[in-house]
Amino acid sequence: MRKAKKILTYFSYLFAVGLAYVMWKWSDVEASVALALAIVAWLVGRSLDLRTAIDDLDAKFDRNQELARLEGRIVRWGDKDDFIERRYREILVELNMLAAGSYYVYGLEQVYRDDIRHINRLQSGETLRSSCPISTKSVSALDQVQDPNYLNSMGAHAEASERGVQVKRLYIFSDEKFVTPDLLRHLNEIPRSKNEIRVVFREKLEEKQFDYVVFGDHTVSSGNVDFLSGLCASTRVSRDPIEVKDAIHKFDNVWNTAMDVEKLTKQLAYGRVGRPEPD
């Protein structure tokens, strides 16, 4: 690579000098000099571009050599310790995911942080489709909506609304008995200026693992819901257009069947959730 770069550079310089000499021999000296200088300038510019491209190739070649050396060392250590080999395979899977524009996030706190990062990037005119699984334990559910991570997330939702983002917030309860007075009060206290709040019961969902946060039309976070706690244990984030489109379709279908908070409040007061209100 480096030899090729030197040869091409020297060739460009020699060609430019030779061409300038030929131009100088023309009868119209001033025109010849001007043309020669213009050609020389052009050749020098192309030469610099070529050197930059070759430098990039050199850097890639060096990185590939370094990666090959690292892989060789890891394989040798893997022959002595199966944990190293197993971890290496896991890292390769993660790298392939990153190359495809996706990754996993583990732990509820980290999921909140990653959601907030994406929410903060949304601009006016985009839509935030955001589901929120609620804990299956009443005390834990109340703690959940008072947790600093949840409150920070709600703050990001509110700021997105102020920027002109359409926010669709979908709360997922196991069933109606988990909608305690304290939780219902919390739902009614969420500002409605640009937030749409609806509620759905997981027992009525075809997809029991349903949990999606879709950022605009470009990124989706698909949650893995723990059946014991009812909370999101991890999530897979993807920018794959097909996955994003599928998540939007699923979310909108559930959203269209979900109940707004005002209607839920009235029906809970009558003890008739899911049935017509009395005249």
N, C-alpha and C positions, 0 to 999 in steps of 0.2 A: 504493500500500500504506500509506504513512505517513498520507495524508489519511484513508483509510478507518478507520485505527486511531483517529485523533483524533475523527472523527465518532461512531464507535461508543461511545467512552469518554464523550464529552459527552452523548450520548443516554441512556446508562445512568445518569449522574448526575442529569440532568433528570427522568428517569422515576422515579427513587428519591425525589427531593425532592417531586415532584407527588403520588406515592402516599402519602408520609408526611403531606402536608397533608390529603388526603382522609380518611385514617384519623383524623387529629386532630379532624376535624369530627364524628366519631361521638359518640353520647351517652356511651358507656363510654370515657372518656378513657384510663384506664390500659391497658385492653385494646388500644385503638387504637394507643397509643404503642409498646407491646410488639410488636404485629404489624408496625407500620411499621418499627421498628428491625430486626426479624428479616428483613423483606423487603429492606431497604437492605443489610444485611450480606450477604445472599445475592447481590444484584445486584452489589455491589462485588467479591465473590469471582469471580463469572462474568466480570465485566469484566477482572479481572486475568488469568484464564485465557485470555480472548480476546486480550488484549494479548500474552501469551506466545506464543500460536499465531501471531499476525500477525508478531511478531518473528522467529519461526522461518521463516515464509514469506519475510520480507524478506531474511534471511540466505541462504536458498536462491536467491532471485532474484539477489542480489548475486553469489553464487558462479557462477551460470550465466552472468551477464553477463561476469564475469572470464574464465571458461573460453572463452566465445565470442571475447573479445578476444585471448586467447592463441592460440586456433586460427587466427584471422585472421593474426596475426603469423607463426606457423609456416608457414602456407600461402604467405605472401609470400616468406619465406626459402627455402621448398622450391622455389619457381620458379627460384631462383638456384643452389641446391645440392641435387642429388638425394639426397645422404646424409641431409640434414635431413628430407626428405620420407619416405625409407625408414625412418629411425629413428622418425619420428612414427607411421607405420603399425605398426611393431613394438610401440610403447608402447600403441597402441590395442588391439592383440591382447592384450597383457598385462593391460590394464585390464578387458577383457571376460572374461578368464580369472578374474581376481580377483573380479569380480562373480558368477561362477559357482562360486566357492569352490575354485579350483584355481590352481596356479602351477608353474613349473619351477625346479629347483635344479641348478646346473652345478658340476662338479668333485667328486671323491670326498670331499675334506675337508668341503666345504659340505654334502654329502649326509649325512655322519656327524652333523654338527652339527644339521641339521634333524631327523634321526631321533631324536637324543637329546632335543631339545626336545619332541617329541611323546610319547616314551616317558615322560618325567618327568611328564606330565599324566595318565597312566593310573592308575586307581584299583583298589582291591581288587574282585575279581569280574570284571574285564575280561580279555580275552585279547590277548596280543601275538604275532602271527604274523610271524616275522622270517626272511627268507632272506638268505644271505650268499654271493655268488659268490666263489670262490677263484681267485686268479691262475693262469693256465695255465703259468706259469714257476715251477719249484720254489723257486729262490732268492727270487723276488719274493713267492711265497706265504708263505714263512717270515717275510719282512720285513713282510708284510701283517698277520699276527697279532701282530707285535711293535710295530706302528705305534701311536703315542700316540692317534690318532683312533679306531682299532679298540679299543684298551684302554679308552678313555673310554666307547665305545659298550657294551662288555661290562659295564662298571661300572654303566651305566644299566639294562642288562638285569637285573643282579643286584639292584639297588635296587628295581626293579619287582617282582621275585619276592618280596622281603622285604615289600612293601606288599600282597601277596596277589594280584598279577597272575599269571595263567597264561602262561608263556613257552614258545612253540614255536619253537625255533631250528633252521633248516634250512640246512645247508651244501651248496653246489653245487660239485662238482668236475667238470672236463671228462670225466675217466674215472678208473678205479682207479689208474692209474700215477702220478697226481698226488697220491695220498694217501701222502705220504712218512712215514717213522717219526716225524720231528719234528712234523709236522702231526697225525698220529694221537695222539701223546702230548699235544699241546695240547688236542685234542678230549676226551680222557679226563680231563684235569685240570679241565675246566669243571665247577663245582659242579652237582650234580644235585638239590639239595634241592627246588626248584620249577621247574627248567629241564628241558625235554625237548629232547634233542639228537638230530637225525637227519641222515643224509647221502643225497644223491641225485646221480646222474651225469647231466650235461647231455646227453650223447649219447643218453640214454634218454628225454629229455623231448620231448614233441610240440611244445611252445612253446620254441624255442631261446633266446628272449630272456627266459625266465622269471626274474623277480626282483621279489618283492613284499614290502613290509613293511606289515602291516595293523594299525592301532592301534585296538583295541576293535572296535566295529562302526560307526565314524563317519569314519575317515580311512584312505586308502591311498596309499602311495608306490610308484609303478610305475617300476622302474629300466630304464635303457637300457644294456644290457651291450655293452661293446666286445669284438668277436670276437677281436682280436689279443691283448689282455691278459686277457680273461675277467672284467674288473672293471666295476663300475658307473661309467659316465662321467657320467651325469646322471639325473635322476628327475623324474617329474611327480606332484605331490601333489594329491589331489582329495578333496573331502568329498561328492561326488555319491553318494547312496545306492545307485544302480544299479551304479556302478563299484565301490563298496566291497563290495557283495554278490557281484558277479562275481569280484572278487579273492579273497574268502574261499572261494568255491566252488573256484576254481582251486588255491589254496594247499592246501586240505584234501584235494583229490584227489591231489596230488603227495605230501603228507605221509603219506597212508595207504599209499602204495607205497614210501616211503623206508625206509631201514635205520637202526636205532638203532646207536649207536657201539659198544656191546659186541658186537653181532653182526658188525658190519663188522670189528672187530679180530680176531675169531676166524677169519672167512673170509679175511682178508688173510694171517693166519698159515698157513693151509692153501693159499693161492694159489687159492682157489675162490670169488671174489666172484660173487654172483648164482647160485651153484649149491649144492645141498644139502651140508651138512657130512658128513664121513665118520663111520660108526658108531664 
